[in-house]
């Protein structure tokens, strides 16, 4: 007999997969951009707000991240490495934009929403959600507010970036259809190596450990010629659906009254972050000559897994995108504590059970 707790987890997982799969199918049939991410995100969010209990187990999430990471590494080419000499410019602008987002949003949240300094900083940081919630829980900040504000940020980014890229009409699909999928054996070995590497990365607390592990294994095997081809759709699409479903499950169990309280703050933070990131992306594109659509996804204020997957689905350089988002996570790891330490003490708030994610 399955224990009641495990049965509940399985039922919530099954519900999430069913709703997420339906959302992916509807989005695909409707012609939505990046349907296997946006569709589940929309439908699971609506179901969660309606009271449906859904969740993605950590093991399932990590496995999905492994396959998304593997898809990212298949795009590594000598041309991409050759272009790395131009990346420092965009990385500097990324660092400046992340700092500006935190400082500007912190000021606005304190002034117009009455947040204490530390809660405002943790609500403003563009990404690294599990890290932010861990700091909030340990420091007695309003974890629920931070979680809702940050979830609104990643949901809006997921839904807004693909249409923006399409409007730019810059996505290059040339050559994508001509690529062949890797063999089942190569995929299985790569996935196994990525899981082991991810466990090692997780042990040393590397952000987005399984995503980075998948990317590292895939990059190494493709550059050395040990593996050729892309991750087959039958493996990649379920991983994208899982990611979109994960985003939507963040809203399960959140009361409408609480959501309304944090919604305006989330919209403000996301709007300011997008404006600053778009300005930085436009400047980076102009200075480096790299495509604006690629810069927009690379400098998007959050969502390393989501934006890396978007890069694959929108046919832009996923390695470039992933590198910038990983740098953003490491920057936040050191920048956020520094700014938080400069804030005054704040009153304790009740903690929130959290789901670990690097988004």
DAFEN-V457576 format. One record per backbone hydrogen bond with DSSP energy under -1.0 kcal/mol. CO is the residue of the C=O (numbers start at 1). NH is the residue of the N-H. Records with the same first field share a line. If there is no record, write none. Layout:
# DAFEN-V457576
CO=NH ; NH
This chain:
# DAFEN-V457576
3=7
4=8
5=9
6=10
7=11
8=12
9=13
10=14
11=15
12=16
13=17
14=18
15=19
16=20
17=21
18=22
19=23
20=24
21=25
22=26
23=27
24=28
25=29
26=30
27=32
34=37 ; 38
35=39
37=41
38=42
39=43
40=44
41=45
42=46
43=47
44=48
45=49
46=50
47=52
48=51
57=61
58=62
59=63
60=64
61=65
62=66
63=67
64=68
65=69
66=70
67=71
68=72
69=73
72=75
73=76
77=81
78=82
79=83
81=84
83=86
84=87
87=91
88=92
89=93
90=94
91=95
92=96
93=97
94=98
95=99
96=100
97=101
98=102
99=103
100=104
101=105
102=106
103=107
104=108
105=109
106=110
107=111
108=112
109=113 ; 115
116=120
117=121
118=122
119=123
120=124
121=125
125=127
128=132
129=133
130=134
131=135
132=136
133=137
134=138
135=139
136=140 ; 141
141=143
142=146
143=147
144=148
145=149
146=150
147=151
148=152
149=153
150=154
151=155
152=156
153=157
154=158
155=159
156=160
157=161
160=164
161=165
162=166
163=167
164=168
173=176
176=179
180=230
183=187
184=188
185=189
186=190
187=191
188=192
189=193
190=194
191=195
192=196
193=197
194=198
195=199
196=200
197=201
198=202
199=203
200=204
201=206
202=205
208=212
209=213
210=214
211=215
212=216
213=217
214=218
215=219
216=220
217=221
218=222
219=223
220=224
221=226 ; 227
230=182
232=235 ; 236
233=237
236=240
237=241
238=242
239=243
240=244
241=245
242=246
243=247
244=248
245=249
248=251
249=252
251=254
255=259
256=260
257=261
258=262
259=263
262=266
263=267
264=268
265=269
266=270
267=271
268=272
269=273
270=274
271=275
272=276
273=277
274=278
275=279
276=280
277=281
278=282
279=283
280=284
281=285
282=286
283=287
284=288
285=289
291=295
292=296
293=297
294=298
295=299
300=302
303=307
304=308
305=309
306=310
307=311
308=312
309=313
310=314
311=316
317=321
318=322
319=323
320=324
321=325
322=326
323=327
324=328
325=329
326=330
327=331
328=332
329=333
330=334
331=335
332=336
334=338
335=339
336=340
337=341
340=343
357=130
358=128
